[in-house]
Amino acid sequence: MLFMGEGFRVHATSRETAGGFLIAEITSRPGGGPRQMHSHEAAEQYMCLAGGITVITSDGVHRLSPGESVTITPHLAHTYRNLTDSPARLLCTLSPPQDMEAFLLEVCDPHTEGAPLPAVDPAVVDHAMHIAGQHGMRILDEYDPAVLANG
């Protein structure tokens, strides 16, 4: 599947975990990741599997290398970005998953796993931002790149 231009593969659904959590693997292209900060009720953990991922939160910047992780508490504004020249992979766990899982599955598009990622379609991103509130998300402004210099 594709999630706003990122590869997205679900490893465990809320149904499979009795409503406990969702686990998904994200493949992020160089320069990839949501530009908008957002928050939601679910706690979220990002673990870098390959490459490098920068997680930006309202309380700091976390640069993750393979094997490193960061946990985002509920309602904390955050986003992630691949600020490297190479693709990156990260594992994302959400709990409780229900609202976010419904959002992700609504905005994901079909994609053959392993196929090159197509260009990001701005209309797809706009649609996701438009319906996010229906799934308990709060979309904030784009992150301020100046925070990267201080993090």
C-alpha positions as CSV (number, residue, x, y, z in Angstrom):
1,M,0.0,0.0,0.0
2,L,0.9,3.7,-0.3
3,F,0.4,6.2,2.5
4,M,0.8,9.7,1.1
5,G,3.7,8.6,-1.1
6,E,5.3,6.3,1.5
7,G,5.3,2.5,1.3
8,F,3.0,1.1,4.0
9,R,2.7,-2.5,5.1
10,V,0.5,-3.6,8.0
11,H,2.1,-6.4,10.2
12,A,-0.6,-6.6,12.9
13,T,-4.1,-5.1,12.9
14,S,-6.4,-4.1,15.8
15,R,-8.5,-7.2,15.0
16,E,-5.4,-9.4,15.3
17,T,-4.4,-7.8,18.6
18,A,-7.9,-7.7,20.2
19,G,-7.9,-3.9,19.9
20,G,-4.5,-3.5,21.6
21,F,-2.3,-2.1,18.8
22,L,-1.5,-1.7,15.2
23,I,2.0,-2.4,13.8
24,A,3.0,-1.1,10.3
25,E,6.2,-0.8,8.4
26,I,6.9,2.4,6.5
27,T,9.3,2.8,3.6
28,S,10.2,6.4,3.4
29,R,11.9,7.9,0.3
30,P,14.7,10.5,0.7
31,G,12.9,13.7,1.7
32,G,9.8,11.7,2.6
33,G,7.5,11.9,5.6
34,P,4.5,14.1,6.4
35,R,5.4,17.8,6.5
36,Q,2.5,18.6,8.8
37,M,2.8,18.1,12.6
38,H,-0.1,16.3,13.9
39,S,-1.4,14.8,17.2
40,H,-3.9,12.1,18.1
41,E,-5.1,10.0,21.1
42,A,-2.9,7.0,20.3
43,A,0.5,6.6,21.7
44,E,3.0,5.9,18.9
45,Q,6.4,4.4,18.7
46,Y,8.8,4.7,15.8
47,M,11.7,2.3,15.5
48,C,14.2,2.8,12.7
49,L,14.9,-0.4,10.8
50,A,17.2,0.9,8.0
51,G,18.6,4.2,7.0
52,G,17.9,7.3,9.1
53,I,14.7,8.9,10.3
54,T,14.2,12.2,12.1
55,V,11.2,12.4,14.4
56,I,10.2,15.9,15.2
57,T,8.0,16.5,18.3
58,S,6.8,19.6,20.0
59,D,9.3,18.8,22.7
60,G,12.4,17.9,20.7
61,V,14.1,16.3,17.7
62,H,15.1,12.7,17.7
63,R,17.5,11.4,15.0
64,L,17.1,7.6,14.8
65,S,19.6,5.1,13.3
66,P,18.8,1.4,12.8
67,G,17.7,-0.2,16.1
68,E,16.9,3.1,17.8
69,S,13.3,4.1,18.7
70,V,11.3,6.9,20.2
71,T,7.9,6.8,21.8
72,I,5.3,9.6,21.3
73,T,2.8,10.1,24.1
74,P,-0.8,10.7,23.3
75,H,-1.7,14.2,22.1
76,L,2.0,15.2,21.6
77,A,2.4,17.0,18.2
78,H,4.9,15.1,16.0
79,T,5.9,14.1,12.5
80,Y,8.7,12.1,11.0
81,R,11.0,12.9,8.0
82,N,13.6,11.1,6.0
83,L,16.3,13.8,5.8
84,T,18.9,11.5,4.2
85,D,19.8,10.7,0.6
86,S,18.7,7.0,0.9
87,P,15.4,5.2,1.6
88,A,14.6,4.5,5.2
89,R,12.4,1.9,6.8
90,L,10.7,2.3,10.2
91,L,8.3,0.3,12.3
92,C,5.3,2.2,13.7
93,T,3.2,0.9,16.6
94,L,0.0,2.7,17.5
95,S,-2.1,2.1,20.7
96,P,-5.0,2.3,20.9
97,P,-5.2,1.8,17.2
98,Q,-8.8,2.1,16.1
99,D,-9.1,5.8,15.0
100,M,-5.7,5.8,13.4
101,E,-6.1,2.4,11.7
102,A,-9.4,3.6,10.2
103,F,-7.7,6.8,8.9
104,L,-4.7,4.9,7.5
105,L,-6.8,2.3,5.7
106,E,-9.0,5.0,4.3
107,V,-6.2,7.0,2.8
108,C,-3.9,4.2,1.7
109,D,-3.7,3.4,-2.0
110,P,-2.9,0.0,-3.5
111,H,0.8,-0.5,-4.4
112,T,2.9,-3.5,-5.3
113,E,5.4,-4.2,-2.5
114,G,8.9,-3.7,-3.7
115,A,7.9,-1.6,-6.7
116,P,9.4,1.9,-6.9
117,L,7.5,4.5,-5.0
118,P,5.6,6.9,-7.3
119,A,5.8,10.7,-7.0
120,V,3.8,12.1,-4.1
121,D,0.3,13.2,-5.4
122,P,-0.6,16.5,-3.7
123,A,-4.3,15.7,-4.1
124,V,-3.8,12.5,-2.1
125,V,-2.1,14.5,0.7
126,D,-4.9,17.2,0.6
127,H,-7.5,14.5,0.9
128,A,-5.8,12.9,3.9
129,M,-5.5,16.2,5.6
130,H,-9.1,17.0,4.9
131,I,-10.5,13.8,6.5
132,A,-7.9,13.5,9.4
133,G,-10.2,15.2,11.9
134,Q,-12.9,12.6,11.3
135,H,-10.5,10.1,12.8
136,G,-9.5,12.0,15.9
137,M,-6.4,13.6,14.4
138,R,-5.5,17.3,14.9
139,I,-3.4,18.6,12.0
140,L,-1.1,21.4,12.9
141,D,1.2,23.6,10.8
142,E,4.3,22.3,9.0
143,Y,7.2,21.9,11.4
144,D,9.7,24.7,11.5
145,P,12.9,23.6,9.9
146,A,14.8,25.8,12.4
147,V,14.0,23.2,15.1
148,L,16.4,20.8,13.3
149,A,19.3,23.1,14.0
150,N,18.5,23.1,17.7
151,G,17.7,19.4,18.1
